[in-house]
Amino acid sequence: MEQSSEKLLQNKPYRFLISAQFISNLGDWLSILAIFTLVGLKWNATPLEISLIVLSLAIPMTLLGPISGVFADRLERKYVMIASDIARGFVIMGLIFADQLWHIYTLLFLLGVCSSIFNPAKNGKLKEIVPNRHMQQAASISSLIENGTKIIGPALSGFLLLLWDIKIIFVIDSLSFFLSALLLFKVPVNHSKLLTSSTENKASQSFTEELKDGFLFIRSVPFIFYGTILMAVMMFVLQMADSQFVVLFRELKEVSSSLIGTVMAASGAGFIISGLLLSKIEVKKVVNSMIGGCFILGAGFGSIALLTYIQLPFPFVWASILACIGSLGAGFVFIPFQSTVMKETPSEMSGRTLGTIGSIMMFSSLTGPLAGGILGNYLGVVPLFLAAASGLCLISVIAFFLRKPFGKEKTKYVTESNKESQRAAEAQHS
């Protein structure tokens, strides 16, 4: 598998695509800390006003996933990504001149709109240029970048804020998107004859019909359909507790900002470790990986809540270890699911499929914290964590006994077009 990974990295179009993704994803997170610093510290925004920052960015990404996926399937994905990067570069540059909250909200909403189309196009292009035998490694590295930049971006932003003014951060972030666009020019255009004819046939289809086809495709593939339901429920339960980590640690006598930062870093490290492992080893039974990862995640969360309740000494040690183990389990849920979906989805359907799944996951990520906040007020934070942890373990047990439908991963939609896209990927790779 290590040799397979080396061959994947010898794929020049893949290297350009993944490098562009790294810079683009880093740009997604580079300005976040600067925006919160500007609005929270300099403008003295209220908690509600600060929460609207996240919503301004997340709402378009939640609502527009399926629609963006149609565009990603209709158009040449290389140019869709380039347009997304250039547009985001100019939007971020607009933050330099923002002096009122509504400016920030408007620009972040536009940023969310532009970002919503990048990932479906990126995943579709990944499908075009990477052979199926390397898809797990490619998806693992892509997921590693997505989650690693969530740690690197704010950390780098914090370091830069020590050196320069906030507006300089926005300039650097803007330039990062333009650099990503330049790298994407090196990614080849899809010249597959069959896919071209498929696109021409789609011209007779209405936008609504193509959108509907995306939902029908997800429904027609048992693994994708049931897997998406499992992922959405798991994400909802996970976010109920995950959003209350700071409140949970307030129960500790040894609580500090450095403890919270260390545990969050350990959590990110766990996901990165799982990404590295999955880029080297191949998961044979994806469903078992997802079920086991979900159980490990729940056990990690529950253990943190119990040890917090009994006030176990040295929380820096046990909380970091358990957070790392829990997020390691999460990696064995998300990454194999994503790579399998990419394998089983025809290239011409990948934008709509992954865009729709992304929107569902984002919706769970938004509603989970809201439910967690409400339940936390009534139950208390420790019972909330124990309930969420028990829920994750219960979900994994139920999924284990109902895992048979997941095994049917093939579909009539995986036709000659998918085979043709894979032959094109094999040709580019060789």
C-alpha positions as CSV (number, residue, x, y, z in Angstrom):
1,M,0.0,0.0,0.0
2,E,3.0,2.3,0.6
3,Q,4.1,1.7,-2.9
4,S,0.6,2.5,-4.1
5,S,0.7,5.8,-2.2
6,E,4.0,6.6,-3.9
7,K,2.5,5.9,-7.3
8,L,-0.4,8.2,-6.4
9,L,2.0,11.0,-5.7
10,Q,3.7,10.5,-9.0
11,N,0.4,11.5,-10.6
12,K,1.3,15.1,-11.7
13,P,-2.3,16.4,-12.2
14,Y,-3.2,15.0,-8.7
15,R,-0.2,16.8,-7.2
16,F,-1.3,20.1,-8.7
17,L,-4.9,19.6,-7.6
18,I,-4.0,18.6,-4.0
19,S,-1.6,21.5,-3.7
20,A,-4.3,23.9,-4.9
21,Q,-6.7,22.4,-2.4
22,F,-4.2,22.8,0.4
23,I,-3.7,26.5,-0.3
24,S,-7.4,27.1,-0.9
25,N,-8.5,25.3,2.3
26,L,-5.8,27.2,4.2
27,G,-7.3,30.4,2.8
28,D,-10.7,29.3,4.1
29,W,-9.4,29.3,7.7
30,L,-6.7,32.0,7.6
31,S,-9.1,34.9,8.0
32,I,-11.5,33.3,10.6
33,L,-9.4,34.3,13.7
34,A,-8.7,37.7,12.2
35,I,-12.5,38.3,11.7
36,F,-13.4,37.2,15.2
37,T,-10.6,39.4,16.6
38,L,-11.8,42.4,14.6
39,V,-15.5,42.0,15.4
40,G,-15.1,40.6,19.0
41,L,-12.3,42.7,20.4
42,K,-12.2,45.9,18.3
43,W,-15.9,46.3,17.5
44,N,-17.1,44.8,20.8
45,A,-19.8,42.7,19.1
46,T,-22.4,40.8,21.2
47,P,-22.5,37.0,21.4
48,L,-25.5,37.0,19.0
49,E,-23.6,39.2,16.5
50,I,-20.6,36.9,16.7
51,S,-22.8,33.8,16.1
52,L,-24.2,35.4,13.0
53,I,-20.6,35.4,11.6
54,V,-20.6,31.6,11.5
55,L,-24.2,31.5,10.2
56,S,-23.4,34.0,7.4
57,L,-20.7,31.6,6.1
58,A,-22.5,28.3,6.8
59,I,-26.0,28.9,5.6
60,P,-25.1,29.3,1.9
61,M,-22.8,26.2,2.1
62,T,-25.7,24.3,3.6
63,L,-28.4,25.3,1.2
64,L,-26.5,25.5,-2.1
65,G,-24.6,22.1,-2.0
66,P,-27.0,20.2,-4.4
67,I,-27.3,23.3,-6.7
68,S,-23.5,23.9,-6.8
69,G,-23.1,20.2,-7.5
70,V,-25.2,20.5,-10.7
71,F,-22.9,23.3,-11.9
72,A,-19.9,21.2,-11.0
73,D,-21.3,18.4,-13.1
74,R,-22.4,20.6,-16.0
75,L,-19.2,22.6,-16.4
76,E,-15.5,21.9,-16.7
77,R,-14.5,21.4,-13.1
78,K,-11.1,22.9,-13.5
79,Y,-12.6,26.3,-14.5
80,V,-15.3,26.1,-11.8
81,M,-12.6,25.8,-9.1
82,I,-10.5,28.6,-10.7
83,A,-13.6,30.8,-10.8
84,S,-14.4,30.0,-7.1
85,D,-10.8,30.8,-6.0
86,I,-10.6,34.1,-7.9
87,A,-14.1,35.2,-6.6
88,R,-13.1,34.3,-3.0
89,G,-9.8,36.2,-3.4
90,F,-11.8,39.4,-4.3
91,V,-14.3,38.8,-1.5
92,I,-11.6,38.4,1.1
93,M,-10.0,41.6,-0.3
94,G,-13.3,43.3,0.4
95,L,-12.9,42.6,4.1
96,I,-10.0,45.2,4.1
97,F,-12.6,47.9,3.5
98,A,-15.3,46.6,5.8
99,D,-16.1,49.0,8.7
100,Q,-19.6,47.8,9.7
101,L,-21.0,44.4,10.8
102,W,-23.4,44.1,7.8
103,H,-20.4,44.4,5.5
104,I,-18.8,41.4,7.3
105,Y,-22.0,39.4,7.1
106,T,-22.5,40.2,3.4
107,L,-19.0,39.3,2.4
108,L,-19.0,36.1,4.4
109,F,-22.3,35.1,2.8
110,L,-20.7,35.7,-0.6
111,L,-17.7,33.7,0.5
112,G,-20.0,30.8,1.5
113,V,-21.7,30.9,-1.9
114,C,-18.3,30.8,-3.7
115,S,-17.0,28.1,-1.4
116,S,-20.0,25.9,-1.8
117,I,-19.1,25.1,-5.4
118,F,-15.4,24.4,-4.9
119,N,-15.6,21.1,-3.0
120,P,-18.1,19.4,-5.4
121,A,-15.9,20.4,-8.3
122,K,-12.7,19.4,-6.5
123,N,-14.1,15.9,-5.7
124,G,-15.4,15.5,-9.2
125,K,-12.0,16.4,-10.7
126,L,-10.4,14.0,-8.2
127,K,-12.6,11.3,-9.6
128,E,-11.5,12.2,-13.1
129,I,-7.7,12.1,-12.5
130,V,-7.3,9.4,-9.8
131,P,-7.8,5.6,-10.6
132,N,-10.2,3.8,-8.3
133,R,-7.4,1.7,-6.8
134,H,-5.9,4.9,-5.4
135,M,-9.2,6.5,-4.3
136,Q,-8.9,5.7,-0.6
137,Q,-5.4,7.2,-0.5
138,A,-6.5,10.2,-2.5
139,A,-9.6,10.8,-0.3
140,S,-7.5,10.3,2.9
141,I,-5.0,12.9,1.8
142,S,-7.8,15.3,0.8
143,S,-9.5,14.8,4.1
144,L,-6.2,15.2,5.9
145,I,-5.8,18.6,4.2
146,E,-9.4,19.7,4.9
147,N,-9.0,19.0,8.7
148,G,-5.3,19.9,9.0
149,T,-5.9,23.4,7.7
150,K,-8.6,23.9,10.3
151,I,-5.7,23.7,12.8
152,I,-2.9,25.3,10.8
153,G,-5.0,28.2,9.4
154,P,-6.1,29.8,12.8
155,A,-2.7,29.0,14.3
156,L,-0.9,30.7,11.5
157,S,-3.4,33.6,11.6
158,G,-2.7,34.0,15.3
159,F,1.0,34.1,14.7
160,L,0.6,36.7,11.9
161,L,-1.6,38.8,14.1
162,L,1.3,39.2,16.5
163,L,3.4,40.6,13.7
164,W,1.1,42.6,11.5
165,D,-2.2,44.4,11.4
166,I,-5.5,42.5,10.7
167,K,-5.8,44.0,7.2
168,I,-2.5,42.4,6.3
169,I,-3.9,39.0,7.1
170,F,-6.8,39.7,4.7
171,V,-4.3,40.6,2.0
172,I,-2.3,37.4,2.5
173,D,-5.5,35.3,2.5
174,S,-6.7,37.0,-0.7
175,L,-3.4,36.2,-2.4
176,S,-3.6,32.6,-1.2
177,F,-6.7,32.1,-3.3
178,F,-5.1,33.6,-6.4
179,L,-2.1,31.3,-5.9
180,S,-4.5,28.3,-5.7
181,A,-6.1,29.4,-9.0
182,L,-2.7,29.6,-10.7
183,L,-1.9,26.0,-9.6
184,L,-5.3,24.8,-10.9
185,F,-4.3,26.0,-14.4
186,K,-1.9,23.0,-14.4
187,V,-4.7,20.5,-13.8
188,P,-5.8,19.0,-17.2
189,V,-9.2,19.6,-18.8
190,N,-11.4,16.5,-19.1
191,H,-11.2,15.4,-22.7
192,S,-13.0,12.1,-22.3
193,K,-15.1,11.6,-25.4
194,L,-17.9,9.7,-23.7
195,L,-18.2,12.3,-20.9
196,T,-18.3,15.0,-23.5
197,S,-21.2,13.4,-25.3
198,S,-22.9,12.8,-21.9
199,T,-22.6,16.5,-21.2
200,E,-24.1,17.3,-24.6
201,N,-27.0,15.0,-23.8
202,K,-27.5,16.8,-20.5
203,A,-28.1,20.0,-22.4
204,S,-31.6,18.8,-23.2
205,Q,-32.2,18.3,-19.5
206,S,-33.5,21.1,-17.4
207,F,-31.6,22.2,-14.3
208,T,-34.4,20.9,-12.1
209,E,-34.2,17.5,-13.7
210,E,-30.5,17.2,-13.2
211,L,-31.0,18.3,-9.6
212,K,-33.6,15.6,-9.1
213,D,-31.3,13.0,-10.7
214,G,-28.7,13.7,-8.0
215,F,-31.2,12.9,-5.3
216,L,-32.5,9.8,-7.2
217,F,-29.0,8.5,-7.6
218,I,-28.3,8.8,-3.8
219,R,-31.5,7.0,-3.1
220,S,-30.7,4.2,-5.7
221,V,-27.4,3.2,-4.1
222,P,-28.0,1.5,-0.7
223,F,-24.5,2.1,0.6
224,I,-24.6,5.8,-0.2
225,F,-28.2,6.2,1.0
226,Y,-27.9,4.4,4.3
227,G,-24.4,5.7,4.8
228,T,-25.5,9.3,4.4
229,I,-28.3,8.7,7.0
230,L,-25.8,7.2,9.4
231,M,-23.4,10.0,8.9
232,A,-26.0,12.7,9.3
233,V,-27.4,11.2,12.6
234,M,-23.9,10.6,13.9
235,M,-22.8,14.2,13.0
236,F,-25.9,15.6,14.7
237,V,-25.3,13.7,18.0
238,L,-21.6,14.4,17.8
239,Q,-22.1,18.2,17.4
240,M,-24.5,18.3,20.3
241,A,-21.7,17.5,22.6
242,D,-18.7,18.8,20.7
243,S,-20.0,22.3,20.7
244,Q,-20.2,22.3,24.5
245,F,-16.6,21.2,25.2
246,V,-15.6,24.5,26.7
247,V,-18.6,24.4,29.0
248,L,-17.7,20.8,30.0
249,F,-14.2,21.8,30.9
250,R,-15.5,24.7,33.1
251,E,-16.5,21.9,35.5
252,L,-12.8,21.1,36.0
253,K,-10.9,22.7,38.9
254,E,-7.8,22.9,36.7
255,V,-9.5,24.5,33.7
256,S,-7.5,27.0,31.7
257,S,-7.4,28.3,28.1
258,S,-4.2,26.3,27.6
259,L,-6.0,23.1,28.6
260,I,-8.8,23.8,26.1
261,G,-6.3,24.6,23.3
262,T,-4.3,21.5,24.0
263,V,-7.3,19.2,23.9
264,M,-8.6,20.8,20.7
265,A,-5.1,20.4,19.1
266,A,-5.1,16.7,20.3
267,S,-8.5,16.2,18.7
268,G,-7.3,17.6,15.4
269,A,-4.1,15.5,15.7
270,G,-6.3,12.3,16.1
271,F,-8.1,13.0,12.8
272,I,-4.8,13.7,11.1
273,I,-3.3,10.4,12.4
274,S,-6.3,8.5,11.0
275,G,-5.8,10.3,7.6
276,L,-2.1,9.3,7.6
277,L,-3.0,5.7,8.5
278,L,-5.7,5.4,5.9
279,S,-3.4,6.8,3.2
280,K,-1.1,3.8,3.9
281,I,-3.6,1.0,4.6
282,E,-6.6,-0.1,2.6
283,V,-9.9,-0.6,4.4
284,K,-11.5,-3.8,3.1
285,K,-14.8,-3.6,5.0
286,V,-15.9,0.0,5.0
287,V,-19.1,-0.5,7.0
288,N,-17.2,-2.2,9.8
289,S,-14.7,0.7,9.8
290,M,-17.5,3.2,10.1
291,I,-19.3,1.2,12.9
292,G,-16.1,0.7,14.9
293,G,-15.0,4.3,14.5
294,C,-18.4,5.6,15.7
295,F,-18.2,3.4,18.8
296,I,-14.7,4.5,19.6
297,L,-15.8,8.2,19.1
298,G,-18.7,7.7,21.6
299,A,-16.5,5.8,24.1
300,G,-13.9,8.7,24.0
301,F,-16.6,11.3,24.6
302,G,-18.2,9.4,27.4
303,S,-14.9,8.8,29.1
304,I,-14.0,12.5,29.0
305,A,-17.4,13.4,30.6
306,L,-17.0,10.7,33.4
307,L,-13.4,11.7,34.2
308,T,-14.5,15.4,34.3
309,Y,-17.3,14.5,36.7
310,I,-15.0,12.7,39.1
311,Q,-12.4,15.5,38.8
312,L,-9.5,13.2,37.8
313,P,-6.1,15.0,38.2
314,F,-3.9,15.8,35.3
315,P,-6.6,16.6,32.7
316,F,-3.9,17.8,30.3
317,V,-2.9,14.1,29.9
318,W,-6.1,12.1,30.0
319,A,-8.3,14.6,28.2
320,S,-5.8,15.0,25.4
321,I,-5.3,11.2,25.0
322,L,-9.1,10.6,24.9
323,A,-9.8,13.4,22.5
324,C,-7.1,12.1,20.2
325,I,-8.5,8.6,20.4
326,G,-12.1,9.8,19.8
327,S,-11.2,11.9,16.7
328,L,-9.1,9.0,15.5
329,G,-12.3,6.9,15.5
330,A,-14.1,9.7,13.7
331,G,-11.5,9.6,10.9
332,F,-12.3,5.9,10.4
333,V,-15.9,6.9,9.9
334,F,-15.6,9.9,7.6
335,I,-12.7,9.0,5.3
336,P,-13.6,5.5,4.2
337,F,-17.2,6.7,3.7
338,Q,-16.1,9.5,1.4
339,S,-13.6,7.4,-0.5
340,T,-16.2,4.7,-1.1
341,V,-18.8,7.2,-2.3
342,M,-16.3,8.6,-4.7
343,K,-15.5,5.1,-6.0
344,E,-19.2,4.2,-6.5
345,T,-20.3,7.5,-8.1
346,P,-19.9,8.0,-11.8
347,S,-17.8,11.0,-12.6
348,E,-20.7,12.9,-14.2
349,M,-22.8,12.5,-11.0
350,S,-20.1,13.2,-8.5
351,G,-20.7,16.9,-8.1
352,R,-24.4,16.5,-7.3
353,T,-23.8,13.5,-5.1
354,L,-21.0,14.9,-3.0
355,G,-22.5,18.4,-2.9
356,T,-25.8,17.0,-1.6
357,I,-24.1,14.9,1.0
358,G,-22.0,17.9,2.0
359,S,-25.1,20.0,2.5
360,I,-26.7,17.3,4.7
361,M,-23.6,17.1,6.8
362,M,-23.4,20.8,7.2
363,F,-27.1,20.9,8.2
364,S,-26.4,18.4,11.0
365,S,-23.3,20.5,12.0
366,L,-25.5,23.5,12.4
367,T,-28.6,22.0,14.1
368,G,-26.5,19.7,16.4
369,P,-25.0,22.6,18.5
370,L,-28.4,24.3,18.8
371,A,-30.0,21.1,20.2
372,G,-26.9,20.6,22.4
373,G,-27.3,24.1,23.8
374,I,-31.0,23.6,24.6
375,L,-30.5,20.2,26.2
376,G,-27.4,21.3,28.1
377,N,-29.5,24.0,29.7
378,Y,-32.0,21.5,30.9
379,L,-29.9,18.4,31.6
380,G,-26.5,19.9,32.5
381,V,-23.3,19.5,30.4
382,V,-22.1,16.2,31.9
383,P,-25.4,14.4,31.4
384,L,-25.5,15.9,27.9
385,F,-22.1,14.5,27.1
386,L,-23.0,11.1,28.5
387,A,-26.2,11.1,26.5
388,A,-24.4,12.0,23.3
389,A,-21.7,9.4,23.9
390,S,-24.3,6.7,24.7
391,G,-26.1,7.8,21.5
392,L,-23.0,7.3,19.4
393,C,-22.3,3.9,20.9
394,L,-26.0,2.9,20.4
395,I,-25.9,4.1,16.8
396,S,-22.9,1.9,16.1
397,V,-24.6,-1.1,17.7
398,I,-27.8,-0.6,15.6
399,A,-25.7,-0.1,12.5
400,F,-23.9,-3.3,13.2
401,F,-27.1,-5.3,13.3
402,L,-28.5,-3.5,10.2
403,R,-25.3,-3.5,8.2
404,K,-26.5,-5.9,5.5
405,P,-28.0,-3.2,3.2
406,F,-24.7,-1.3,3.3
407,G,-23.0,-4.2,1.5
408,K,-24.9,-3.6,-1.7
409,E,-22.5,-0.9,-3.0
410,K,-23.1,-1.4,-6.8
411,T,-25.8,0.3,-8.8
412,K,-27.1,0.3,-12.3
413,Y,-26.0,4.0,-12.5
414,V,-22.3,2.9,-12.5
415,T,-22.3,2.4,-16.2
416,E,-19.8,2.7,-19.1
417,S,-19.4,6.4,-18.4
418,N,-17.9,5.6,-15.0
419,K,-15.6,3.0,-16.6
420,E,-14.6,5.5,-19.3
421,S,-13.7,8.1,-16.7
422,Q,-11.6,5.5,-14.9
423,R,-9.8,4.6,-18.1
424,A,-9.0,8.2,-18.6
425,A,-7.7,8.5,-15.1
426,E,-5.6,5.4,-15.6
427,A,-4.2,6.9,-18.8
428,Q,-3.3,10.2,-17.1
429,H,-1.7,8.4,-14.2
430,S,0.5,6.3,-16.5
